[in-house]
Amino acid sequence: MSERPLSAVVLAAGEGTRMRSSRPKPLHMLCGRPLVLHVIDALSELDLERVVVVVGHGAERVTKTLQDLAPAGLMVDFVEQRVQRGTGDAVSVALTVFPDEDDDGDIIVLPGDTPLLRPPTLAGLVRAHRSGDVAATVLTAVLDDPTGYGRVVRDAKDNRVAAIVEHADATAEERAIDEINTSIYCFRRNLLAPALRRLSPENAQGEYYLTDVIEVLRTAGHKVVAVTVEDPAEALGVNDRLQLANAEAVLRGRINRRWMLEGVTMVDPSRTYIDATVALEADVRLLPGTILEGRTTISAGAVVGPDVHLVDTLVGERAVVENTVSRGAEIGDDCQVGPFAYLRPGTRLAAGAKAGTFVELKNADIGAGSKVPHLSYVGDAEVGAGVNLGASTITANYDGVDKHRTRIGDDVHTSIHTSLVAPVELGDGSETGAGAVVTHDVPPGRLVKGVPARDSRAAGPKSREDGANDPDPGGD
């Protein structure tokens, strides 16, 4: 097989008017990643010399997004198609990046709106192209309803591709053809450039069609062949919100299948939504209504759900998270979260900690084995180990101008309806009485009561177990 250099051109310049959005079409999200990045991911099995992305509508936003999120180690060049004059013109613009049009390399051209394309499919396209030593190889698909797609017209003598006719320009006989062009090609680059110069905009759209290159090459006596994709879904493009939703459903099915085969249990895959950016370990159990987004990572043995929404959240081994919303939080090993908890960015629960029913945590460090069992808000706080915060304990961290931190030492116990007015510190082993409003630091081992809270006595030895025998009810 040929060892010619291989490059790729991704066409992402279109406005996508049918999306009815101010967001450029390539940047619409699909399973947590922009549409065009799924296309670039499909190039992962190819040894590419360079990748060129043609941008146009929203060029700066598309370029910046790809620069920030493109796979590590992949060098991407950008070229702008300033005037939208069709796919043939877009490829002509892309070729200006290449220094020598006579270079005998191969080039893959693919649209930026085919997110279901798989890496093995592109690898197979390149193998077929090189093994046949042809001018161009077209990836085709057979659809039950080919409406809207260009039809592949084959030569009656050798059954090779003779031409591709866009739907708008096709005759009734040609529209009856069910083999469609996926708009994905592999070309000999030194033959592509001169063929592009022979294109004409004399068609229904008044554009330079890349599809016309096939007929130009055939007329010049070059061989053009086709490879038919086994799964027609890979060929589906995204041009409107309905097609975006359909593509998302297919991609989510693939993602769920992959994780189940790697040892993740999903009680109801149809109600489990996992972004492409999420990482899971074996023996994770996901219950119905689970939504995992962003850079969420869940470790072995954790149980998540039902009805949990995690964004950019780390979940430790054997943790149990139910009926919870979490963004930018860290949940340690053996933690218990929920039901009906809200973890906001900057929250960290150490091993064995608990954030219980109707608890909200924000930018708070909860120490090992500490419990915030119910009806509490802890924000901008540092909570030590072995702490139990009684029901309706809150940190009043905002004075109307600035936010302040609360520091709670180890083995502290607060009774129900305690308000900690920051900045304030509770020393190790200290306690509060029911309804206390703490406005000053509490020394270690002391008990404070009242409004404002005053030192009452040294805190006694803790005989209670998770709130048992607690003279101030409300603990866990």
N, C-alpha and C positions, 0 to 999 in steps of 0.2 A: 504494500500500500504506500501511496505517495507520502513523503515527509515534507511536503510544501508547507510554508508557514500558514497559520490559520488566524483570521481575525473575525470580529463580529461587529455588526452595526445594528443598533436598537433604535427603532423609529418611535420617538416620543414627542413629536412636535404638534400633534393635533390639538385642536381646541376642545373637542368633545362636547359640542353644543347640546347633544341629547342628554347629557348628564344634568343639564340645567343647574350649573353650579359655578361659583366664582373660583373654586379650587380647580387647578389644572387636572385633567383626567388622569395622567400618570400617577398623581399623588393621592387619589382616592384610596381609602384604606380597605384592606382585605386580610382578615385574620391577623390584624396587628401590624401589617407591613404595607407600605405603598404599593399600588398595583404594579408599577414598573420594576420594583425590586424582585417580585416573584419571577418576572421574566429574566432578569439578570441571574437569579439563582439557578435557572434552568441551564445556564452555561457552565455550571460547576464541573462537569465531567470532561470539558474540552481543554486542551492545551492551547490557550489563546495568546497570540503575540500582543494584541491590543483589543480593547473594546471601545467603540465610538458610539456615543448616544447623541442622536439628533434631537435638539430641543427647539421649541418655538413658542407656543402660547405658555405664558408663565415661566419663561426660560430660567430666570434667576432662581425662582423657588424650586424648580425641578433640579437644577444643577446643584444647589446647596444641599437639598435633601439627599441626593445620591452621593455627594462628597462625604456627608456625615454618616450615612448608613450602608454604603456599599461594602461588600465582604472584604475583610482585611486581606491585603496583598493583591487585590485586583486593581489594576491601573485603568482608569476610565478617562477617556478624552471626550470633550463636549464640543459640538459645533451647532450653530444656530441657523435654522431655516427661517429667515426673516419674513418671507412671503410664502404662504401656504399654496404651493402649486402642484401638489400631488406627491405620491410616494416615489415616483421616478426621480422627481426633482430633489426630494429629501436624500435619496441615496447618492445622487450626484454631489450634493453638498457634503455628505459624509466622506466621499472619496477625496475631497480636497485636503483632508488630514493626512492622507497617505502620500509619502514623498515621491513614489515612482509608480505610475499607473501601469507600466509594463512588467512590474514584478509578478512573477509566476506563483502567486499564492492563492489560497482559497478564502472566501469571505462568506460568512453566514449573515443573512439579513432577516430580521424578525421584528414584528410590531411590538410596541410596548404595552399592549392591552390584551395579551394572551397569557393570563396568570396560571393556567392549569397545565401548561406545557411541562413535561418531565425531562430531567437531564438525560436519561437513557435514550429518549426519542431523538434529541438533537445529536447525541453521539452516534446513533444509528444512521441518521441522515448524512453525517459527514463520512462515515464508513462506506455507505452506498455510493456517495458521490465520488470518492477517491478510487474505490475498487473498479468503477466503471469508466474512469478517466473521461468524464463528460464535461460539457460546458456549464451545465446547470442541472441541479436536482431540486425538484419541488416537493414539499411535504403536502400531501393531500389527505382528505378525509371523506368518508361516505356518510351522508346525513339523510335521515328520513325526510327532513324538511330543509332543503338547501336555500330557501328564500333569503335573498340579500347577499349571498356569497358569490364570488366569481366561480364560473364553471370551468372544469378542466376538459378541454377538447382533445381527444387522442387521434392520432393518425390511424386510419383504417388498415394500413399495410403492416406497420410494425408495432402498433399499439403504444407508441411513445407519445409524450406530450407534444401536441402540435401548437396549441395556443391556450391562453386563459382569457375568458370573456367575462367582463364584469356583468353583474346581474342587470344593471340598468341598460346595458348595450346588447344583451343577449336576445336572440330570437326565441320564439316559443319552443322550437325544437331543442335549442341549447339550454333553456331553462328546465327542460325535462331531465337533464343530466343530474345525477345525485352525487357525483364526485366533485368536491369543491376544493378550491385553493385556500390553504391556511394562511397565506401570505408569509410563509417561512421558506427560505431558499438557501441553497449553497451554490455559489458561483465561482468560476475561475475569474479572478480579479482582472487579469489582463484582457479578458473578453467582455467583461461587464461594462467597463468604462466606454469603449466605442459603441456598444449597443445602446447605452443610455443616450448618447448623442443623436441617435436616430429616432428617438421617440417624438410623438406628435400629440398635442392636446386636443386633437379632433375627436372628441367623444362626448358622451352625455354630460359629464362633469366639467369639461373644459380643462382637464388636468393632465399631467404627465404620469401615466400609469406605469408602475414597475412591472405589472403583469405583461405589458406589451413587449418587454425584453425577451420573453420566451419565444414569441413568434419571430422577433428579429434574429435571434440566434439560430432558430430552425431554418429560416430563410437563407441564412448565410452558410448553411450546411453543417452546423454544429449539432452534437447530440444533446438532447434534453430528456431526462428521465424523471420518474416520480417514485416517491416512497409513500405508501399509504399508512397513516397512523392507525394502530390497532384500536385505541380508545378515542372515539370521535370527540369526547369531552375536552381533550387536550387542545383541540382546534378552536374552541369557542372563544370569541372575543368579547370584550366588555365595552358596550357603547352607551348604555343607559343604566338606571338604577335597578331595573328588573334583572338585567343580565349580571349586574354586580352581585345582587343577592343570590342568584342561581350559582354563580362561580363560588361565592363564599360557602354555600351549602356543600358543594362538591369538595372544596378544599378542607373544610372542617371534617367531613367524613374521612378523608385521607389522614388527617392529623390524628383523629381519634383511633382509627385503625392501627396506625403506627404505634401509638402509646400502649394500646391494649396488647399488641404483639410483644411489646417490651416489658410486660408485667404489671401494667396499671389496670386496676379494676374500675370499670364504669358501670354503675347500676343501670343507668339509662343513657346510652350514648347520644340519643336524640335530644336530650336536655343537658348536655355537657358541652361547653363552648371553650375551646382552648386556642389561644393565639399561636402562631408559628414561632414566636419568640420565647415561649414558655419551656421550662425544663422540668422533667419529672423523673423520679427514681422508681425502681421496681417496688411493688407492694404498697404503693399509694392507692387509697380508695377514694373515689370521687362519687358523691351522691347527687341525685338529680338537682338541677338548678344551679350547678356550679359554673361560674364564668371566671376564667383565668386569663389575664391580659398582661401585656408588657413583658418585663423581665422577671416575672414570677418564677420562683423555684420551689419545688416541694420535695422534701426528703422522704426516705423510705419509711413506711409504716404509718405515715400521717393519714388522717381521715378528714376530708374536706367536704362540707355540705351537710344537709341540703341548703340550697338558696344562699350561696356564698359568692361574693364578687371580690376577687383579689386582683390588684393592679400593682406591679413592681414590688411584690411582697415575697419575703423569704420565709418558708415554713420548715421548721426543724423536724427531726425524726419523732415519730409517734405522737406528734401534736394532733389535737382535735379542734377543728374550727367549724362552727355551725352558725348559720343565719347571720353572717357577718359581712361587713364592707371594710376593706382594708386597702390603703394606698401608701406605698412607700414605707412599709413597716417591716420589722423583723420579729418573727415568732420563733422562740427557741424550742429545743427538744422538750417533749413531754408537757408542753403548755396546753392549756384549755382556754379557748376563746369562744364567747357567745353562750347562749343564743342572743342575737340582737345587739352585737357589739359593733363599734365603729372605731377603727384604728386609723389615725391620720398620719401624714408624713412625719418621719423622725421618731416614730414610736419603736421601742425595742423591749421585748419581753425576754428575760433570761430564762434558763431552763427551769421547767416546773412552775412557772408563773401562771396566773389566771386573770383573765379579763372577762367578767361574767355578763349577766343580763343587763341590757341598757347601760352599758359602760362606754364612755368615749375617752380615748387617749390621744393626745397630740404632743409630739416632740417630747415624749416622756420615756425615761429609762426605768423599767420595772425589774427589780432585782430577783435573784433566784428564789423560787418558792413563794414569792409574795403574791398576795391576792387582792384584786379589786373586784369583789364579787358582784355588786349590783348597784344600779342607779347612781353612778358616780361619773364625775368629769375630772380627769387629771391631765393638765396641760403644762408644758414647760417645766417639767419636774424630774427630779432624780429620787427614785424610791429604792431603798436598800433591800437587803435580803430578809426573808422571813416576816415581811410586813403584812398586816391585815387592815385594809381600809374599810370601815363600816359603811353601811348603806347610806347613799346620798352624801358621801364625802366629796368635796370639790376643792380644787385649787383656784382661787380667784387671782388669776395671773395677769389680768389687764386692768390698769387703773384709768383707762380712758385716753391715755397718751402713750405709755410704754408698757411692754410686757416684761414680767419679772419671773424669776425661777423660784421654785419651792424645792427644798432639800429635806428628805425624810430618811433618817438613819435606819439601821438594822433593827428588826424586832419591834418596830413601832406598831401601836394599835390605836386606831381612831374609832370612836363610837359614832352612832348614826347622826346625820345632819351636821357633820363637822365642816366648817369653812376655814380654809387655810389661805390667809390674805398675804400674797407674795409682795416683796421678798420675805421669806420666812424659812426657818430651819427647825425641824424636830429632831432632837438628839436621840441616840440609840436607846431603845427600850422605853421611850416616853409614851404617854397615853393622853387621849382627850376624852372629856365627858360628852354626853349627848347634847347636841345643839351648840357645841363650843364654836366660837369665832376667834381664831388664833391670829393675832396681829403682831406678836413678838416671838422671838426665838424661844424654844423650850429646851431647857438643859436635859442631858441624858437622864433617863430613869424617873422623870417627874410626870405628874398627872396635872393637867390643866382643865378648868371648867369655866363655863359662863360666857357672857357677852359684855365686854371682850373677855377672853379666857384669861384666868388668873391661876397661879400655881396653887394647887390644893394640898398635895402631899406627894411623897415619893411613891412612884408606881409600885404596886405590889407584885409578888411573883406570879407569873402567868400560869394558872392552873387549867385554864380553858383549852379546849382542843377545837380549833376552827370555830371559835365563838361560843362553845359550850360553857356554861357557868359564867357567862359574861354579865356583870351587873348593869352594863349599858348595852342593851340589845341592838342588833344591826350589823354585827360582824358576820363573817361567812359561817 
